[in-house]
Amino acid sequence: MSTPALTDFRKCIKIITLIIISLFSGETHAQVSKISGMVFQDYNANGIKDGGEPSVSGVTVNVYDATGSVTGTANSAADGSYAITSSFTGPFKVVFSNIPSGFFPGFSGPGNGTSLQFIAGNTGIANLGIYNPQNDYCKSDPDFAVPVYVNGDPLGGGTAGEEPALIYLPYHSGFNPVKTVLARQKEIGVVWGLAFQKESNKLVSAAFVKRHAGLGPLGIDGLYISDYKTQTTGNYFKLSNIDPAISAGTDPHAGLDKDMLVANYDSETYKWIGKTGLGGIDFSEDGSILYVVNVFEKKLYEFPVGIPASVPTKYNRYDIPTPTGADSRPFALKFYKGKIYVGVTCTNESIAPDTTGMKGIVYEMTPQDFGGGNNSFDELGFKKVLEIPFTYKKGESFTGTPFSSHWYPWKSDYFSTPFQNQIGADTVGTRLYPQPWLTDIEFDDHDNMLLGIKDRTADQIGNRNYIPDPIFTSSSLIRTQGVGDLLVAGPCGPDGTYILENNASVCGGPATGGKDNNQGPGGGEFYFQDDMLLHQETSLGGIAVLKGSNEVITNMVDPIYFWTNGVRMYDNTSGQGVGMIEILPSNKTVASFGKSASLGDIELLMQCGNPPIEIGNRIWIDSNNNGFQDPGESGLEGVTLDLYEGNTKVGTTISGIYGQYYFNDSNVPEGLKANTAYQIRITGSQTRLTSYALTKISDNSDILTDNDAVASNGSYIVNLVTGNKGENNHSFDIGFICDLKPAAGARSNAVCLNTSIELTSSGGDKYAWTGPDNFSSFEQNPVINNATNAKSGTYSVTVYALNASGSNLFSNSGFDSSNDDFSSDYTFTGDNNPETDLTVNGKFSIIKLPNNEFVPSGVKDHTTQTSSGYVLLANGATNGNSRVWYKTIPVKPNSRYRFAFSVLNTSISGTPPEIAASVNGQNVIPANNLTTYYQGTWIDFEYIWDSGINTTATFAINDPNGGDAGNDFALDDISIISYDACEKSASVLVNVITVPDGGPDLAVCSPSETAKLPNPTAGQTWNMVLNPSGSNPAITPDGQVSGMNIDGIYRFSLSQDGCTSSDTVQIIRRSAPAFNLAIFQGGCNGGNSLNNATISIVNAGNPADRYDIIEGSVYNGTKDFNTASSVPQDGIILQNITNPIGSVSYTVRIFTQNNCYSDKTITLQHVDCGCNALCLPFNVSKTLTAK
């Protein structure tokens, strides 16, 4: 509970806690790591695997451990997935290879990395999107073009010529699309086949023979070209102009009126439908070759038109197989993955009404190289890959007419055709006679072949128009319900062949909702929602596939309302309709073809072509300076890169959080050009690179991982040449090494007891000190007061480089935005009556200081140091260890994060507050009992966390106290700041010295003039402070004293830098004892020596002195004053000395009480008593001998 305010206020006391640890798994036993992911075709280049984008098998994935060794390998499976387990722990490097020919890495995105990826921990996901830029690239909402048909002569100068003939509109237009006219009827007439050259934004359309509607200015073999950008159309070329021998037949139209509202007979055209003119057309995947089906000749033409498309001068011609002779009618065409697919209808026209063997056939062919001129090839190069038996029961063209649920042989004579006739409410007769016509081929995202089937009758009969009366007398108006079908075949046959759908299933897969509906091959239909009230079939034979959408779009009647024309989209997995667009509104007049196929083929436009280019990859910190990327090496965020073409800057970008960077359409306004030289430049002087230098060029041959930059004139440069359009290149990596130059020092490396240790550092953005006696600090130049001996030792500083921004990752640091941007286990009081609500335990408020109920007056906000700032004020919970404040953020692996906050103790009695901190649930700042800090004192906490393998982190400030009374506190200035993985360390040795020790006092005895004092330690100096008058002593830095030539006291002081005290050493030169020696050489008695020589000390200076005497001329005795003998009063120290034969020397040493001494030597000579040899003493003995 809260306590009364305390009026005392103290300055902020700062507590620093430094703990640098990595939060890895606490397990120590063997672990199993798992890396998994998906390889897929990224058709729309958005970096995400959308529902319709297929998987890719056979791509090799290698995982490298931290040592650079391959720790696991896998190939992507049929569903694109892979999984690799390893007994090693992360971090890992993942490299994708064996990418299919013609494919390139897709564009970077949230679900797609590049061919080189990194996993920080023991588990992770690495996906790769790839695509074929020549075939796959398609944005998610392209425009599509479709021909529109109008009754009459487009070249007659009337209303028929002014109507749209070719339009385009957005793929996702909705019910009321905005349509743009590319060409009018007078410009191109009737066309069906469309081919879009994505590289030049040009759309080619081909003449098509349809009864009641005339051809354009180039006639029956004409091709037209439209500019998608400028919405203009012109003549392209006639096949017969390339070679007069080429013929698409003769224009059969006659009697067409220039007024679209005037009915006509156009009788001759009836029999030529599907037999003359041009069929399907398509471009090669690279856009340089145009393929055209000549329906009349039953041949495929291959024209090298180049980019942009120009009029060709040569061709290759292929004979299309005619398995049923004259009844074989080619039309459909598709270029797909380097091969040509041609659709042929076996019409059974010559054996009608027999339907036996009536079918569609798809042939596959590999184009030949061009020679010097025109080349012709027979049908031997074609391989049959699919048969479509047109004997299956389909849906009824018009509900309630079982006759129309079957296909029938082609008929070219109106009057002998067994129509099912109906008369409508407006007395116009409806003629039903479904004739199968394979008019379009496409492939979906899973390589399934999609087939557009057209009802030929729809092009033989108009809407409210005349019958083909050869004598032009009938006034009967007729129409038809000319609808076809949409089929699918799967690539599951032997030897690369396809198998047609069977009872709504493809290749034995799951059946769609059309199973057993009796409207398709095998008793069901895959695309089962191609109906509309009165029609069980609605398709018009034109289809297109938007790559990556998992959809097919087909033209149809009644997409929304009766008598309209438009398109419908179907899901390629479920077979369900997923969208529809009305293109032509309801129109029952003769001008419109109504349900007699008012629309032609469908072609997707620009966004499905001309793919952009993306280059780049990663800037990284090369921790081991080996020139290539290893697992665990961190990316470098916030580096500015410029892209130059020659000397012109064409783009700029900044590296992202993981060091990734890319140049593409988003930052290169004109887009990257194909096959063009560029230069990536990084200005070396930019602030972001202050702490970095370029790494070396690696001798590693792996272009995906090496450093590609070189230093030049203050910049770091990557030279490159782009590939073809859409060929992304993610191999341009740039490595930097941490180039911090840390320095650690101290104002003095030796300091005296109870003084201050002043540390210094430089060379970074942030500093973290550790040292003896559990010292830690985040200050750059910390000061340690009252140094003790325990503070002696090595102090180390770690220098860090801040990240790109250095900004706080918690936006509400000072709580100016109330309780935004964080979470709490406590309950927020709200902004109303916070003082009253805050009396309940476990609540917090955002409030200004001071607050007399909880906070002493005079206490200031920590942020502003005023009374107007906000803080988080908490009444501690009683459950213990609650998170008062926490925030979860994404973090970059192998990086540092500084977590700092300030706490105010507001408890005056009861249980004191305690504060701790954690990251990801692990305590990083242990519980601090705030009892010792006065109420009203702000206390600062700080901590540096190593993210290790983590990609997210929850930073929390905890209240471990569970007490009831008291336990009140405030928080302010919470910050989380990211550092780079760039750090270096330096250290300095500091000794704390109690008092300088010069050693004991010394004494020397004259005549000595020298002495040796102890060698000083670092920072210590000897100085002379006293000497006897007349003397001239000196002392060297190592304590060698000389020049003490006068007896007396000499004093020397040993001082320590920074110390106020010193140690004085005294050297006393004392006088040596003075004395003389006397010798009595001994006497004679007669001729004999008395052996009574003596040695005496005379004239001794001090009776207390003592002596020692030895035989010899140099004193080598071992006595000192304590063991020496006192001088006798008579001075005789040696007597009754035997007269030596020769001379004998004696040395006497006199000791003073302080062990000064003097030595004197005296010689005892032989005394000659005047006796010769005969006078020498002798004895006489007598020997008795017995006899």
VENPEGI-V775719 format. One record per residue. N is the residue number from 1. SS is DSSP state (H for helix, E for strand, L for the rest). PSI is psi in whole degrees, 0 to 359 (none if undefined). Layout:
N/SS/PSI + N/SS/PSI
This chain:
1/L/167 + 2/L/157 + 3/L/160 + 4/L/156 + 5/L/149 + 6/L/126 + 7/L/339 + 8/L/143 + 9/L/130 + 10/L/164 + 11/L/157 + 12/L/130 + 13/E/132 + 14/E/124 + 15/L/127 + 16/L/129 + 17/L/120 + 18/L/114 + 19/L/117 + 20/L/109 + 21/L/162 + 22/E/134 + 23/L/80 + 24/L/174 + 25/L/141 + 26/L/352 + 27/L/146 + 28/L/350 + 29/L/172 + 30/L/136 + 31/L/157 + 32/L/118 + 33/E/151 + 34/E/124 + 35/E/129 + 36/E/170 + 37/E/196 + 38/E/141 + 39/E/128 + 40/E/164 + 41/E/118 + 42/L/79 + 43/L/315 + 44/L/8 + 45/L/38 + 46/L/3 + 47/L/15 + 48/L/141 + 49/L/101 + 50/L/165 + 51/L/326 + 52/L/358 + 53/L/129 + 54/L/162 + 55/E/162 + 56/L/126 + 57/L/164 + 58/L/2 + 59/L/132 + 60/E/134 + 61/E/121 + 62/E/134 + 63/E/128 + 64/E/140 + 65/L/185 + 66/L/341 + 67/L/354 + 68/L/6 + 69/L/147 + 70/E/122 + 71/E/357 + 72/E/146 + 73/E/143 + 74/E/159 + 75/E/140 + 76/L/139 + 77/L/184 + 78/L/327 + 79/L/11 + 80/L/353 + 81/E/159 + 82/E/157 + 83/E/132 + 84/E/127 + 85/E/152 + 86/E/147 + 87/L/354 + 88/L/160 + 89/L/159 + 90/L/173 + 91/L/163 + 92/E/157 + 93/E/133 + 94/E/125 + 95/E/127 + 96/E/136 + 97/E/183 + 98/L/40 + 99/L/136 + 100/L/147 + 101/L/137 + 102/L/351 + 103/L/151 + 104/E/157 + 105/E/141 + 106/L/186 + 107/L/146 + 108/L/145 + 109/E/180 + 110/L/337 + 111/L/13 + 112/E/125 + 113/E/191 + 114/L/189 + 115/L/347 + 116/E/120 + 117/E/164 + 118/E/139 + 119/E/123 + 120/L/324 + 121/L/204 + 122/L/341 + 123/E/153 + 124/E/167 + 125/E/132 + 126/L/108 + 127/L/152 + 128/E/123 + 129/E/131 + 130/E/164 + 131/E/159 + 132/L/105 + 133/L/338 + 134/L/343 + 135/L/327 + 136/L/326 + 137/L/128 + 138/L/126 + 139/L/168 + 140/L/346 + 141/L/70 + 142/L/169 + 143/E/160 + 144/E/147 + 145/E/151 + 146/E/136 + 147/E/149 + 148/E/138 + 149/L/140 + 150/L/140 + 151/L/141 + 152/E/182 + 153/L/113 + 154/L/344 + 155/L/7 + 156/L/354 + 157/L/14 + 158/L/200 + 159/H/332 + 160/H/326 + 161/H/342 + 162/H/350 + 163/L/154 + 164/E/140 + 165/E/335 + 166/E/123 + 167/E/165 + 168/E/158 + 169/E/161 + 170/E/148 + 171/L/320 + 172/L/66 + 173/L/332 + 174/L/195 + 175/L/333 + 176/L/78 + 177/L/154 + 178/L/118 + 179/L/137 + 180/E/132 + 181/E/124 + 182/E/326 + 183/E/151 + 184/E/167 + 185/H/323 + 186/H/344 + 187/H/326 + 188/H/345 + 189/E/212 + 190/L/128 + 191/E/156 + 192/E/295 + 193/E/137 + 194/E/143 + 195/E/128 + 196/E/122 + 197/E/98 + 198/L/330 + 199/L/334 + 200/L/0 + 201/L/36 + 202/E/136 + 203/E/123 + 204/E/137 + 205/E/151 + 206/E/140 + 207/E/141 + 208/L/138 + 209/L/119 + 210/E/132 + 211/L/145 + 212/L/359 + 213/E/130 + 214/L/163 + 215/E/168 + 216/L/188 + 217/L/338 + 218/L/359 + 219/H/204 + 220/H/342 + 221/H/28 + 222/E/144 + 223/E/141 + 224/E/155 + 225/E/130 + 226/E/141 + 227/E/112 + 228/L/328 + 229/L/319 + 230/L/356 + 231/L/43 + 232/E/153 + 233/E/144 + 234/E/176 + 235/E/142 + 236/E/281 + 237/E/159 + 238/E/139 + 239/H/323 + 240/H/344 + 241/H/336 + 242/H/320 + 243/L/114 + 244/L/342 + 245/L/346 + 246/L/134 + 247/L/133 + 248/L/14 + 249/L/185 + 250/L/139 + 251/L/116 + 252/L/354 + 253/L/142 + 254/L/145 + 255/L/17 + 256/L/140 + 257/L/150 + 258/L/343 + 259/L/122 + 260/L/346 + 261/L/3 + 262/L/124 + 263/L/158 + 264/L/166 + 265/L/312 + 266/L/50 + 267/L/319 + 268/L/329 + 269/H/334 + 270/H/314 + 271/H/345 + 272/H/1 + 273/L/126 + 274/L/4 + 275/L/351 + 276/L/166 + 277/L/201 + 278/E/152 + 279/E/227 + 280/E/151 + 281/E/157 + 282/E/156 + 283/E/152 + 284/L/165 + 285/L/330 + 286/L/0 + 287/L/3 + 288/L/346 + 289/E/134 + 290/E/130 + 291/E/136 + 292/E/132 + 293/E/121 + 294/E/104 + 295/L/320 + 296/L/314 + 297/L/346 + 298/L/46 + 299/E/154 + 300/E/128 + 301/E/140 + 302/E/113 + 303/E/121 + 304/E/100 + 305/L/345 + 306/L/183 + 307/L/121 + 308/L/161 + 309/L/128 + 310/L/172 + 311/L/125 + 312/L/162 + 313/L/356 + 314/L/175 + 315/L/163 + 316/E/142 + 317/E/133 + 318/E/133 + 319/E/120 + 320/L/135 + 321/L/143 + 322/L/77 + 323/L/336 + 324/L/28 + 325/H/232 + 326/H/337 + 327/H/2 + 328/E/122 + 329/E/102 + 330/E/150 + 331/E/303 + 332/E/149 + 333/E/139 + 334/E/132 + 335/E/124 + 336/E/121 + 337/L/49 + 338/L/2 + 339/E/155 + 340/E/136 + 341/E/126 + 342/E/133 + 343/E/128 + 344/E/135 + 345/E/124 + 346/E/102 + 347/L/341 + 348/L/22 + 349/H/323 + 350/H/345 + 351/H/16 + 352/L/143 + 353/L/12 + 354/L/125 + 355/L/2 + 356/L/126 + 357/L/1 + 358/L/124 + 359/E/170 + 360/E/146 + 361/E/137 + 362/E/127 + 363/E/145 + 364/E/140 + 365/E/140 + 366/L/121 + 367/L/152 + 368/L/162 + 369/L/154 + 370/L/140 + 371/L/203 + 372/L/339 + 373/L/215 + 374/L/136 + 375/E/143 + 376/E/141 + 377/E/144 + 378/L/185 + 379/H/3 + 380/H/339 + 381/H/354 + 382/E/139 + 383/E/130 + 384/E/126 + 385/E/352 + 386/E/140 + 387/E/139 + 388/E/102 + 389/E/118 + 390/L/30 + 391/L/2 + 392/L/157 + 393/L/127 + 394/L/183 + 395/L/156 + 396/L/134 + 397/L/323 + 398/L/122 + 399/L/134 + 400/L/7 + 401/L/85 + 402/H/332 + 403/H/324 + 404/H/6 + 405/H/12 + 406/L/158 + 407/L/150 + 408/E/156 + 409/L/153 + 410/L/146 + 411/L/135 + 412/L/0 + 413/L/117 + 414/H/317 + 415/H/342 + 416/H/4 + 417/L/129 + 418/L/67 + 419/L/153 + 420/E/115 + 421/E/139 + 422/E/148 + 423/E/125 + 424/L/178 + 425/L/337 + 426/L/18 + 427/L/10 + 428/L/129 + 429/E/137 + 430/E/127 + 431/E/119 + 432/E/123 + 433/L/84 + 434/L/123 + 435/E/120 + 436/E/139 + 437/E/111 + 438/E/106 + 439/E/347 + 440/E/147 + 441/E/133 + 442/E/169 + 443/E/138 + 444/L/188 + 445/L/347 + 446/L/19 + 447/L/15 + 448/L/143 + 449/E/125 + 450/E/140 + 451/E/123 + 452/E/119 + 453/E/126 + 454/E/148 + 455/E/112 + 456/L/329 + 457/H/331 + 458/H/335 + 459/H/354 + 460/H/335 + 461/L/135 + 462/L/210 + 463/L/117 + 464/L/39 + 465/E/169 + 466/E/158 + 467/L/161 + 468/L/65 + 469/L/116 + 470/L/343 + 471/L/5 + 472/L/41 + 473/L/339 + 474/L/142 + 475/L/11 + 476/L/130 + 477/E/132 + 478/E/167 + 479/E/179 + 480/L/165 + 481/L/76 + 482/L/81 + 483/L/149 + 484/L/226 + 485/E/163 + 486/E/118 + 487/E/167 + 488/E/145 + 489/E/144 + 490/E/153 + 491/L/57 + 492/L/11 + 493/L/169 + 494/H/149 + 495/H/43 + 496/H/20 + 497/L/172 + 498/L/153 + 499/E/131 + 500/E/150 + 501/L/150 + 502/E/116 + 503/L/50 + 504/L/16 + 505/E/145 + 506/L/123 + 507/L/37 + 508/L/8 + 509/L/184 + 510/L/138 + 511/L/149 + 512/L/185 + 513/L/354 + 514/L/6 + 515/L/133 + 516/L/22 + 517/L/1 + 518/L/34 + 519/L/27 + 520/L/181 + 521/H/132 + 522/H/11 + 523/H/4 + 524/L/169 + 525/L/138 + 526/L/304 + 527/L/93 + 528/L/357 + 529/L/37 + 530/L/45 + 531/L/169 + 532/E/97 + 533/L/273 + 534/L/4 + 535/E/127 + 536/L/347 + 537/L/144 + 538/L/355 + 539/E/152 + 540/E/11 + 541/E/359 + 542/E/132 + 543/E/161 + 544/E/154 + 545/E/124 + 546/E/108 + 547/L/134 + 548/L/351 + 549/L/344 + 550/L/32 + 551/E/154 + 552/E/142 + 553/E/136 + 554/E/147 + 555/E/153 + 556/E/167 + 557/E/153 + 558/L/55 + 559/L/326 + 560/L/310 + 561/L/165 + 562/L/145 + 563/L/22 + 564/L/168 + 565/E/147 + 566/E/213 + 567/E/159 + 568/E/144 + 569/E/141 + 570/E/145 + 571/E/129 + 572/L/359 + 573/L/312 + 574/L/343 + 575/L/3 + 576/L/154 + 577/E/134 + 578/E/1 + 579/E/160 + 580/E/153 + 581/E/131 + 582/E/122 + 583/E/313 + 584/E/127 + 585/L/169 + 586/L/129 + 587/L/115 + 588/L/6 + 589/L/168 + 590/L/336 + 591/L/323 + 592/L/155 + 593/L/1 + 594/L/242 + 595/L/19 + 596/L/49 + 597/L/78 + 598/L/352 + 599/E/153 + 600/E/206 + 601/E/167 + 602/E/135 + 603/E/127 + 604/E/143 + 605/L/208 + 606/H/312 + 607/H/347 + 608/H/22 + 609/L/174 + 610/L/59 + 611/L/143 + 612/L/175 + 613/L/142 + 614/L/133 + 615/E/163 + 616/E/203 + 617/E/276 + 618/E/141 + 619/E/129 + 620/E/163 + 621/E/111 + 622/L/86 + 623/L/324 + 624/L/7 + 625/L/43 + 626/L/358 + 627/L/1 + 628/E/163 + 629/L/125 + 630/L/158 + 631/L/140 + 632/L/351 + 633/L/130 + 634/L/150 + 635/E/160 + 636/L/111 + 637/L/152 + 638/L/16 + 639/L/132 + 640/E/129 + 641/E/140 + 642/E/146 + 643/E/128 + 644/E/138 + 645/E/107 + 646/L/234 + 647/L/11 + 648/E/125 + 649/E/125 + 650/E/353 + 651/E/155 + 652/E/143 + 653/E/169 + 654/E/134 + 655/L/143 + 656/L/190 + 657/L/329 + 658/L/17 + 659/L/359 + 660/E/144 + 661/E/150 + 662/E/145 + 663/E/127 + 664/L/196 + 665/L/338 + 666/L/335 + 667/L/2 + 668/L/98 + 669/L/322 + 670/L/3 + 671/L/159 + 672/L/139 + 673/L/150 + 674/L/147 + 675/L/48 + 676/L/141 + 677/E/130 + 678/E/167 + 679/E/125 + 680/E/126 + 681/E/137 + 682/E/120 + 683/E/120 + 684/L/338 + 685/L/357 + 686/L/145 + 687/H/326 + 688/H/334 + 689/H/16 + 690/L/324 + 691/L/14 + 692/E/156 + 693/E/155 + 694/E/137 + 695/L/177 + 696/L/166 + 697/L/123 + 698/L/149 + 699/L/5 + 700/L/135 + 701/L/1 + 702/L/105 + 703/L/343 + 704/L/339 + 705/L/353 + 706/E/167 + 707/L/128 + 708/L/358 + 709/L/150 + 710/E/153 + 711/E/137 + 712/E/115 + 713/L/46 + 714/L/3 + 715/E/163 + 716/E/125 + 717/E/137 + 718/E/119 + 719/E/136 + 720/E/162 + 721/E/127 + 722/L/161 + 723/L/205 + 724/L/172 + 725/L/132 + 726/L/356 + 727/L/90 + 728/L/148 + 729/E/108 + 730/E/45 + 731/E/10 + 732/E/93 + 733/E/150 + 734/E/122 + 735/E/141 + 736/E/150 + 737/E/151 + 738/E/120 + 739/L/29 + 740/L/145 + 741/L/78 + 742/L/146 + 743/E/134 + 744/E/138 + 745/E/180 + 746/E/148 + 747/L/328 + 748/L/135 + 749/L/350 + 750/E/120 + 751/E/157 + 752/E/156 + 753/L/136 + 754/L/7 + 755/L/191 + 756/L/138 + 757/E/118 + 758/E/105 + 759/E/150 + 760/E/150 + 761/E/161 + 762/E/169 + 763/L/12 + 764/L/185 + 765/L/333 + 766/E/148 + 767/E/142 + 768/E/115 + 769/E/145 + 770/E/155 + 771/E/190 + 772/L/157 + 773/L/38 + 774/L/31 + 775/E/140 + 776/E/149 + 777/E/148 + 778/L/6 + 779/L/153 + 780/L/318 + 781/L/75 + 782/L/157 + 783/E/131 + 784/E/113 + 785/L/159 + 786/L/55 + 787/L/138 + 788/L/174 + 789/H/332 + 790/H/344 + 791/H/357 + 792/L/142 + 793/E/195 + 794/E/128 + 795/E/128 + 796/E/139 + 797/E/131 + 798/E/128 + 799/E/130 + 800/E/155 + 801/E/128 + 802/E/159 + 803/L/190 + 804/L/312 + 805/L/327 + 806/L/14 + 807/L/159 + 808/E/128 + 809/L/358 + 810/L/110 + 811/L/341 + 812/L/45 + 813/L/316 + 814/L/10 + 815/L/29 + 816/L/342 + 817/L/40 + 818/L/229 + 819/L/34 + 820/L/153 + 821/L/22 + 822/L/170 + 823/E/166 + 824/L/146 + 825/L/345 + 826/L/168 + 827/E/131 + 828/E/132 + 829/L/342 + 830/L/177 + 831/L/353 + 832/L/132 + 833/L/49 + 834/H/329 + 835/H/318 + 836/H/313 + 837/H/332 + 838/L/355 + 839/L/352 + 840/L/134 + 841/L/149 + 842/L/24 + 843/E/158 + 844/E/158 + 845/E/155 + 846/E/114 + 847/E/156 + 848/E/152 + 849/L/155 + 850/L/168 + 851/L/116 + 852/L/338 + 853/L/323 + 854/L/332 + 855/L/137 + 856/L/149 + 857/L/147 + 858/L/346 + 859/L/136 + 860/L/154 + 861/L/138 + 862/L/327 + 863/L/308 + 864/L/349 + 865/L/34 + 866/L/181 + 867/L/13 + 868/L/0 + 869/L/164 + 870/E/151 + 871/E/166 + 872/E/114 + 873/E/127 + 874/E/142 + 875/E/108 + 876/L/141 + 877/L/160 + 878/L/359 + 879/L/349 + 880/L/135 + 881/L/31 + 882/E/150 + 883/E/109 + 884/E/322 + 885/E/135 + 886/E/156 + 887/E/134 + 888/E/129 + 889/E/154 + 890/E/140 + 891/L/160 + 892/L/128 + 893/L/154 + 894/L/39 + 895/L/169 + 896/E/144 + 897/E/128 + 898/E/119 + 899/E/117 + 900/E/149 + 901/E/165 + 902/E/142 + 903/E/140 + 904/E/122 + 905/E/119 + 906/L/10 + 907/L/130 + 908/L/340 + 909/L/177 + 910/L/200 + 911/E/126 + 912/L/152 + 913/L/154 + 914/E/144 + 915/E/136 + 916/E/170 + 917/E/150 + 918/E/157 + 919/E/125 + 920/L/38 + 921/L/356 + 922/E/127 + 923/E/132 + 924/E/335 + 925/E/113 + 926/E/165 + 927/E/130 + 928/E/114 + 929/E/123 + 930/H/18 + 931/H/322 + 932/H/356 + 933/L/133 + 934/L/149 + 935/L/134 + 936/L/5 + 937/L/124 + 938/E/133 + 939/E/129 + 940/E/133 + 941/E/147 + 942/E/147 + 943/E/138 + 944/E/123 + 945/E/134 + 946/E/121 + 947/L/338 + 948/L/236 + 949/L/358 + 950/L/147 + 951/L/348 + 952/E/158 + 953/E/139 + 954/E/111 + 955/E/133 + 956/E/144 + 957/E/122 + 958/E/155 + 959/E/94 + 960/L/350 + 961/L/134 + 962/L/17 + 963/L/160 + 964/L/294 + 965/L/144 + 966/E/220 + 967/L/46 + 968/E/141 + 969/E/168 + 970/E/152 + 971/E/149 + 972/E/160 + 973/E/57 + 974/E/133 + 975/E/146 + 976/E/113 + 977/E/135 + 978/E/140 + 979/E/157 + 980/E/164 + 981/E/51 + 982/E/109 + 983/E/146 + 984/E/163 + 985/E/155 + 986/E/165 + 987/E/163 + 988/E/142 + 989/E/126 + 990/E/130 + 991/E/133 + 992/E/119 + 993/E/131 + 994/L/295 + 995/L/140 + 996/L/136 + 997/L/107 + 998/L/2 + 999/L/182 + 1000/L/161 + 1001/L/154 + 1002/E/161 + 1003/E/141 + 1004/E/155 + 1005/E/137 + 1006/L/143 + 1007/L/13 + 1008/L/142 + 1009/L/1 + 1010/L/161 + 1011/E/161 + 1012/E/121 + 1013/L/162 + 1014/L/149 + 1015/L/133 + 1016/L/157 + 1017/L/180 + 1018/L/133 + 1019/L/1 + 1020/E/149 + 1021/E/135 + 1022/E/138 + 1023/E/146 + 1024/E/136 + 1025/E/344 + 1026/E/141 + 1027/L/153 + 1028/L/148 + 1029/L/135 + 1030/L/348 + 1031/L/166 + 1032/L/65 + 1033/L/165 + 1034/E/154 + 1035/E/132 + 1036/L/165 + 1037/L/334 + 1038/L/10 + 1039/L/16 + 1040/E/119 + 1041/E/139 + 1042/E/169 + 1043/L/15 + 1044/L/80 + 1045/L/1 + 1046/L/137 + 1047/L/144 + 1048/E/194 + 1049/E/129 + 1050/E/132 + 1051/E/139 + 1052/E/140 + 1053/E/142 + 1054/E/113 + 1055/E/157 + 1056/E/132 + 1057/L/131 + 1058/L/352 + 1059/L/144 + 1060/L/341 + 1061/L/158 + 1062/E/171 + 1063/E/127 + 1064/E/134 + 1065/E/134 + 1066/E/134 + 1067/E/121 + 1068/E/124 + 1069/E/114 + 1070/E/157 + 1071/L/144 + 1072/L/148 + 1073/L/141 + 1074/L/137 + 1075/L/167 + 1076/E/162 + 1077/E/141 + 1078/E/145 + 1079/E/135 + 1080/E/119 + 1081/L/348 + 1082/L/159 + 1083/L/181 + 1084/E/152 + 1085/E/101 + 1086/L/234 + 1087/L/9 + 1088/E/142 + 1089/E/141 + 1090/L/351 + 1091/L/47 + 1092/L/34 + 1093/E/151 + 1094/E/154 + 1095/E/131 + 1096/E/150 + 1097/E/128 + 1098/E/154 + 1099/L/33 + 1100/L/141 + 1101/L/327 + 1102/L/119 + 1103/L/339 + 1104/L/349 + 1105/L/157 + 1106/E/166 + 1107/E/166 + 1108/E/141 + 1109/E/139 + 1110/E/157 + 1111/E/124 + 1112/L/167 + 1113/L/352 + 1114/L/135 + 1115/L/123 + 1116/L/26 + 1117/L/179 + 1118/L/9 + 1119/L/157 + 1120/L/189 + 1121/L/321 + 1122/L/332 + 1123/L/354 + 1124/L/173 + 1125/E/149 + 1126/E/150 + 1127/L/126 + 1128/L/158 + 1129/L/323 + 1130/L/356 + 1131/L/351 + 1132/E/122 + 1133/E/348 + 1134/E/127 + 1135/E/171 + 1136/E/44 + 1137/E/128 + 1138/L/137 + 1139/L/118 + 1140/L/155 + 1141/L/317 + 1142/L/210 + 1143/L/150 + 1144/E/132 + 1145/E/147 + 1146/E/140 + 1147/E/134 + 1148/E/131 + 1149/E/127 + 1150/E/126 + 1151/E/136 + 1152/L/170 + 1153/L/333 + 1154/L/21 + 1155/L/19 + 1156/L/151 + 1157/E/162 + 1158/E/147 + 1159/E/140 + 1160/E/145 + 1161/E/137 + 1162/E/153 + 1163/E/131 + 1164/E/122 + 1165/L/159 + 1166/L/134 + 1167/L/125 + 1168/L/114 + 1169/L/15 + 1170/L/13 + 1171/L/134 + 1172/L/197 + 1173/L/329 + 1174/L/341 + 1175/L/6 + 1176/L/148 + 1177/L/146 + 1178/L/168 + 1179/L/148 + 1180/L/131 + 1181/L/152 + 1182/L/139 + 1183/L/127 + 1184/L/142 + 1185/L/130 + 1186/L/143 + 1187/L/none
